[in-house]
Amino acid sequence: MKTLKLLFAIVVTSIIATSCSVVVDDFNNPNSNYVSLEEIVSSYDLWYIDYNRTTGQGDVPFLSKAFTISFLNGKLYANNNLVGIGATGNGYGIQVGNYNTYNGSLEINHDLDGYFDFDVIQLSGNQIKLIDNFDNVTYYLEGYQKNTFDYDQIFYDNIEYFLQEYDAWEKTNISDNGEVNAFDNENFLQFTPEDITTFYSSQDEVGTTIDNLLWDYVGNYSVADVQGYDNLKILTLDYDFGDTEEFELTVINDETISLYQISSGTTYEFTGRGYIQYLKSSKNKNTVSNTGRKRTKVKRETKIRRHLK
């Protein structure tokens, strides 16, 4: 691919807002405030990929599958999973390739996907965009330091993908209060990575191994935001045979979720079983390839919370 020159969009309003002036086209002026590309990309521990802002018809596989990337001394790291984020690789994730910024261009050699060249445009003090003209796609990234990154919020912002990171969710607790209802018999749920709309459920006994589960029901699911709440979602399960179940969904930790059934007043806890770690390849038998796992733009409905527990 043709190596592309680093570009910076310098807008007066952004300079005022960030109190930072960046000059990249006056290499020979010793009085200029030239900032190198290496300084820009390594200035933050984590670059969060705001996939909903992505434009263009193309695709860079390793960017569309990662939640964050990091540039550290020529090595490229990525957090491809939400489970373990903040702990894996000391918060950076796993190394997925190498990069260089020679001559003001960002060249990435991904271990699985190969070579890519990007135009880099700095939008503000902590925002950049990566433009791949060859593949006709642009990604928008927000920079954060590890000690100020909201690891909890990233779960809610990408909840559909968090639900996919286990082979199954097993019911591990049910509250004493609440009316008896049909969902009491549902002991396992599965949200498959084939899309962000399909779920399965099983009434097999708690403790059944994943390989022996029989999925009794299938349907579509959706996740809605809740007006005024950042740490709460509405999960709706639409069974193919006609029943619909609606829950308030909260994340307890990176392996446990709470589902409060709005109709019955019952709270269920489900624990993830069979963690799926998305790495750069499937050589390790305990991991799976990125193949089949790709983020898509998510448009959620916003609902008003109808009650207070």
Summary of the structure (lengths in Angstrom):
residues: 309
radius of gyration: 22.2
end to end distance: 57.0
largest distance: 76.1
contacts: 882
relative contact order: 0.15
helix: 16%
strand: 40%
